[in-house]
Amino acid sequence: MRQKLEKWWKRIIAVGLVISLLSVGFVIYPKQQKIVLTFGMFAGNKWDVPDDNCYQMIDQVIKEFEKEYPNVTIKYESGVMKDDYSEWLSQKALKGDLPDVFMVLPEDFSTFSSVGMLKNLDSYTKIDKAFKKSNYYEGSYDAGTYKGTQYALPYESVPTLMLVNKTLLKKEHIKMPGNHWTWDDFYKICQKVTKDTDGDGRLDQFGVYNYKWNDATLSNGGTLFNQSGTKCNLSSEPIENAILFTKKIEKISSFRNLTSDDFDSGNIAFRPMTFSEFRTYKPYPWKINKYFDFKWDCIRLPSGPDGENKTQVDNLLMGISNQTKQGDMAWQFLKKLCYETKTQQKIFQYRQGISPLKAVTNSKQAQQVLEKSMGENMTDKMKLLDELMNNALQIPKFRRYNEAYQKIDSEMTRILTDEEEFDSNILKLKQEIDKFLNQ
């Protein structure tokens, strides 16, 4: 009898062990479950410069991720152009068919966050011990924050620089400005180089092309709106002074409607330009096609009396759909794209911007890639990029920002060329924008 009981107990224990092992297997090996992740992206790039490698980097990253997670397949729809992308995503959201992970244009971020298209990432960023937000440049990381909640991670960053025609300055016996130059320095150089060089009675050499009132506003400490997006600060002293300075600069060239061709031909000293344009057009063959007749370099934009040599940094973001059923795996893929050093190094190889990760942008590998494509020593420019990224200015994030800004910008041409009633024009526009923001 005793032997029979022992035999039964052994069987019960064996069955229990099998059940326990199976249970552990389900917990330990979720990777074995087949998962399909969808990814949303647009063709080309955010920065509107030539791009023949828009899929190459993504394809490489997907291949690496699928190798790390053999049970995961990642699919994406190709051929969606940037101009159609926002509408494409919106339609996907309405149909309940948003990609699990997708690119987010900065102009869409506030809207997508506020209407619930993007998943709250706080539970991942705070619990995942392998993730540290301090690895990012603060401004780039904050670009994915809406009302104190993280909804996206930065994938690629692009600061704005001032392009300088060194050949023209040398011809006019003007010293190359430093990175801490002022509005006064800028004005004096523009005034000196603007002239009629061939004696036909018309100006044909100029100080600057495409310097906007908002460039001056940002470098003079101006904040166009309050953080909640309920008030326009257009009549504040830093912004009014920035607009008046822009008017003063444009007046030097008699408000001439200059074009990029004028700069390309070497007849203009300065031009604000994104780093993506600098990267694209500096190397061969674009250098031959574009800026073929003069030497040029880049520095920071000039500072106003109430500001610093700061400018805006644009960020392409990525987020997770609030509709996803694969949140944990989507987070792993999002980290692969936006946080993994190996992936972010590819930004310098295949993209036109720079990495929002401090260690990557400051790496020797990134510098070597840029030096190979630019054909010059990049030590000073890498320091400049780091300074710009550490002092990045972010646009306010509220739903009606883009509309409000466009309304102001469309009126600014008239205000800049109107010789009278500046104060009343500014006040009237401010009141119109305040009314619009609070509708």
Buried (B, 14 or more C-beta within 10 A) or exposed (E): EEEEEEEEEEEEEEEEEEEEEEEEEEEEEEEEEEBEBBBBBBBBBBBBBEBEBBBEBBEBBBEBBBEEBEBBEBEBEEEBEBEEBBEBBBEBBEEEEBBBBBBBBBBBBBBBBBEEBBBBBEEBBEEBEEBEBEBBBBBBBBBBBBEEEBBBBBBBBBBBBBBBBBBBBEBEEBEEBEBEBBBEBBBEBBEBBBEEEEEEEEBBBBBBBBBBBBBBBBBBBBBBBEEEBEBBBBBBEBBBBBBBBBBBBBEBBEEBEBEEEBBBBBBBBBBBBBBBBBBBBBBEEBBEEBBEEBEBBBBBBBBBEBBBBBBBBBBBBBBBBBBBEBBEBBBBBBBBBBBBEEBBBBBBBBBBBBBBBBEBBBBEEBBEBBBEBBEEEBEEBBEBBBBBBEBBBBBBBBBBBBEBBEBBEEBBEEBBEEEEEBEEBBBBBBEBBBEEBEE
